[in-house]
Amino acid sequence: MRNSAAARSGDSPVQSVDRAISVLELLARNGEAGITEIAAELGVHKSTASRLVRVLEARGLVEQLGQRGKYAIGFGIVRLAGAATGRMDLSRLGRQTCETLAEELGETVNIAIADEGIAINISQARGSAAVTTQNWTGQRTPLHATSSGKVLLAHLAEQERERVLARGLERYTPATTVSPEELVRELERIRADGYAACFEELEVGLHALAVPIRGPDGEVVAALSASGPAYRLSRQRIGQLVQPLTGAAAELSAQLGYFVD
């Protein structure tokens, strides 16, 4: 059965959809508009424009501004946009970020996500100086012994974090943190500082730095890291990489729909 509004106006469903999209585009372009302006833009009678706007308003896609009779984009659009960006292929989206940053830093750059208590590296680019670094793409690494893993662990929901800690913390090198209490204190610092560093905690001779990547709602959806040999990626140099890594992560977060007010 045809949509009642479309039937009354003689519009086909496709034409009604096209007009509804035109209304949203008009409001996105102008910020606000009244029924008279909308009708003129669509080339329809005011009653037709009014019916279209009422349907969009019922769905939360437009909202009326006070008593002035004008309409603006509603928060329903934000909900739809968030769902779309949440399905983006982060690996594909982040590849250019990894390549640009790897070229700038000369080190290997990775993006990792959390999955059932481990970190999975989904994208990697090697810098000019990183000719001996292994390929981490697809590798599953422990959350407690890597910089990316610690960023992800620090921002997991409390119940998930507790499950990881309850399983026990395996030692990979003499520098690996295996005390849950010590790790919890470190995770607090990571949340406060906005980055995590690892010094030979997964492999002897390997240092790394990671920062969070955020999704539309501000939740941490991945970690961006730079890694390299200890002799080249010293503790002093790690500190110098915080700013460029954070800047690159902020750009990628913005592409995912996260914006800081």
Secondary structure by P-SEA (a helix, b strand, c coil): cccaaaaaacccaaaaaaaaaaaaaaaaacccccaaaaaaaacccaaaaaaaaaaaaaacccccccccccccccaaaaaaaaaaaaaccccccaaaaaaaaaaaaccccbbbbbcccbbbbcccccccccccccccccbbbbccccaaaaaaaaaccaaaaaaaaaabbbbccccccccaaaaaaaaaaaaaaccccccccccccccbbbbbbbccccccccccccccccccccaaaaaaaaaaaaaaaaaaaaaaccccc
